[in-house]
Amino acid sequence: MTDPLEFDAGPLKGAELDKAQFRWWAPADAKNLSGVLVLIPGRNGDGRAMANDPQWQALATSLNLGSVACFFYGDKEFFKY
């Protein structure tokens, strides 16, 4: 298994996000992945640790997937009613 890689997209003003951060993981021996498992716990939830979770890694490996776990944070309400 490989160590997860981190990516910080910075603030995304159009989505009212102060942070958009990601952690990528793929099996060490993966050559041609079939897809990506996207792990998002919801707005203001930091799901990046999910990329390190052995159960998510086992699922991704069994399906020949990589995974990206997300952290979206914004203290402003996004939806305008």
PLY file of the C-alpha trace (Angstrom):
ply
format ascii 1.0
element vertex 81
property float x
property float y
property float z
element edge 80
property int vertex1
property int vertex2
end_header
0.00 0.00 0.00
1.24 3.48 -0.78
1.30 6.51 1.48
-1.53 8.97 0.76
-0.73 12.16 -1.15
-2.10 15.56 -0.04
-3.52 18.33 -2.22
-4.80 21.73 -1.07
-7.01 23.58 -3.58
-7.20 26.61 -1.28
-10.35 28.71 -0.94
-13.12 28.23 -3.50
-15.10 31.46 -3.42
-17.85 30.33 -5.82
-18.78 27.50 -3.45
-18.23 29.62 -0.30
-15.46 27.28 0.85
-12.53 28.51 2.92
-10.76 25.16 2.52
-10.86 22.41 -0.08
-8.30 19.75 0.77
-7.85 16.23 -0.50
-5.93 13.05 0.25
-5.29 10.56 -2.56
-4.52 6.88 -2.03
-4.02 3.95 -4.40
-2.78 0.39 -3.94
1.01 0.18 -4.36
0.79 -2.41 -7.12
-2.00 -0.69 -9.07
-1.24 -0.26 -12.75
-4.57 0.55 -14.39
-7.23 1.58 -11.90
-10.89 0.92 -12.73
-12.04 4.14 -11.08
-11.94 6.27 -7.95
-13.76 5.88 -4.65
-14.68 9.40 -3.43
-15.04 9.75 0.35
-16.89 12.88 1.48
-18.28 13.14 5.02
-20.21 16.32 4.20
-19.61 20.05 4.34
-17.32 21.03 7.24
-16.47 17.37 7.83
-12.81 16.41 7.49
-12.77 13.04 5.77
-9.07 12.97 4.86
-8.31 10.36 7.54
-10.68 8.02 5.68
-7.95 7.58 3.05
-5.75 5.97 5.74
-8.50 3.64 7.00
-7.57 -0.01 6.31
-11.20 -0.93 5.64
-11.62 1.72 2.92
-8.23 0.72 1.50
-9.26 -2.95 1.42
-12.52 -2.09 -0.36
-10.72 0.08 -2.91
-8.10 -2.62 -3.48
-10.73 -5.34 -3.94
-12.46 -3.22 -6.60
-9.22 -2.03 -8.25
-9.91 1.59 -7.28
-7.93 4.51 -6.00
-9.55 6.74 -3.38
-9.73 10.44 -2.72
-10.91 11.67 0.69
-12.13 15.24 1.03
-12.32 18.11 3.50
-14.60 20.98 2.53
-14.85 23.80 5.07
-16.84 27.00 4.82
-18.39 29.05 7.59
-20.82 30.80 5.24
-24.06 29.26 4.11
-23.76 28.15 0.51
-27.38 27.85 -0.51
-29.33 31.05 -1.03
-33.06 30.72 -0.35
0 1
1 2
2 3
3 4
4 5
5 6
6 7
7 8
8 9
9 10
10 11
11 12
12 13
13 14
14 15
15 16
16 17
17 18
18 19
19 20
20 21
21 22
22 23
23 24
24 25
25 26
26 27
27 28
28 29
29 30
30 31
31 32
32 33
33 34
34 35
35 36
36 37
37 38
38 39
39 40
40 41
41 42
42 43
43 44
44 45
45 46
46 47
47 48
48 49
49 50
50 51
51 52
52 53
53 54
54 55
55 56
56 57
57 58
58 59
59 60
60 61
61 62
62 63
63 64
64 65
65 66
66 67
67 68
68 69
69 70
70 71
71 72
72 73
73 74
74 75
75 76
76 77
77 78
78 79
79 80
